[in-house]
Amino acid sequence: MKATINADGFLIVQPETDLEAYALKHWAGANLTGDWFNAAGQPALRVIVDLGAFGNAAFNRTPVRTLG
C-alpha cells in the first residue's frame, strides 16, 4: 500500500497488489461513505482512494469525501 499527501492536502491511498486493491475497495466502501446531502456535523475528510491500476475496482481516483 502506498500513501502520499498531495499539494492540496489530500491523502492519496494506492494499493500495490490485487489483494490490497480488493481489501481497500471493501474497506473504503464500508468506512468512507457519507451522507452527501447532510454534511452537517461531519469532519472534513480529504481522502482519495486510487484503484485506477485495477480494472475491476469500484473507485477510480474518486474523492470519497471532500467537505470543508
CORLINTA-V48045 format. One record per backbone hydrogen bond with DSSP energy under -0.5 kcal/mol. NH is the residue of the N-H (numbers start at 1). CO is the residue of the C=O. E is the energy in kcal/mol with one decimal. If there is no record, write none. Layout:
nh->NH co->CO e->E
nh->NH co->CO e->E
This chain:
nh->2 co->14 e->-3.1
nh->4 co->12 e->-2.2
nh->6 co->4 e->-0.5
nh->6 co->10 e->-2.2
nh->9 co->6 e->-1.8
nh->11 co->46 e->-2.7
nh->12 co->4 e->-3.6
nh->12 co->10 e->-0.6
nh->13 co->11 e->-0.6
nh->13 co->48 e->-2.8
nh->14 co->2 e->-3.2
nh->14 co->12 e->-0.5
nh->15 co->50 e->-0.6
nh->21 co->17 e->-2.2
nh->22 co->18 e->-2.5
nh->23 co->19 e->-2.5
nh->24 co->20 e->-2.9
nh->25 co->21 e->-2.5
nh->26 co->22 e->-1.8
nh->27 co->23 e->-2.6
nh->28 co->24 e->-3.0
nh->29 co->25 e->-1.9
nh->30 co->26 e->-1.6
nh->31 co->27 e->-2.4
nh->32 co->28 e->-2.5
nh->36 co->34 e->-1.1
nh->38 co->35 e->-0.8
nh->42 co->39 e->-1.9
nh->45 co->43 e->-0.7
nh->46 co->44 e->-0.5
nh->47 co->45 e->-0.9
nh->47 co->65 e->-0.8
nh->48 co->11 e->-3.1
nh->49 co->62 e->-1.1
nh->50 co->13 e->-2.8
nh->50 co->48 e->-0.7
nh->51 co->49 e->-0.9
nh->51 co->59 e->-0.6
nh->54 co->51 e->-1.9
nh->55 co->53 e->-0.6
nh->57 co->54 e->-1.9
nh->61 co->49 e->-0.6
nh->62 co->49 e->-1.0
nh->63 co->61 e->-0.6
nh->64 co->47 e->-1.9
nh->64 co->62 e->-0.6
nh->65 co->47 e->-0.6
